């Protein structure tokens, strides 16, 4: 695809953003603007049509955001009680944060566009994500073990037919602190036919930082390894460590058939390194590099951050997105509660003591 066409795609995005009133309409309005682009290049036509089709899928799925948010909150709620049960029945004290993240529109649009230009399916699998962070004050090796424990536990309970599922539900039913409504939320989640998605191989690996603590072996059960990216055991070259896996709801399910939910697991050390802008392992560096694409008429790569962007936020009139000029500092204050430019994290549960 040429730079001129990419810039036209960026213009279409900005027009869609200016004319949208509701956030869920943004992908649909963006796809309508793109349909006006004319090109005689067969490859560009295919890429544009593929991207437009993905935007319409995004529009359909984003229209279900409220219901999906409720579901992912229930997944996190169930994970919270799974950890409590695991601690109680395995005589462990694993402390963890569990949170839900919804990808921003701009990040999704960029990622889908890059995948299209790379000749891959533009479908993304991480629009909705769950993250768990180990918060124990133990050595990094011990905390990595806890991270593996929870990874195997979640995959087994959500995807497997383990007899432990019955033990967990019996524990929930006999738990006097758990209401009938809470028990129903848990049982509903565990009846959904989740499957573990086969993962791509880990990439950009080859650690050069001697300060990174690497486990002697992966703690992922052999039967689950096909679906887990274990960046704890095989860190990225810049030092990034994490566990990634994706769950998919089977097409036969009456509840959100085809939905993808990504999980990430980290220790607190891994999380600090991934979120610290001064760290080589800062995850934002990955995002910067992942937005680079090759174009037909240039030797240097182009960043999609410069294509799918909006500089004049005063022209955004979408309900739920606000910006103000602060009277004392004259700085611009951006309040992006609906995730146009920034991810939204609507739900968190914590286990930080034995008394949860």
Order of alpha helices (4+ residues) and beta strands (2+ residues): alpha-alpha-alpha-alpha-beta-alpha-beta-alpha-alpha-alpha-beta-beta-beta-beta-alpha-alpha-beta-beta-beta-beta-beta
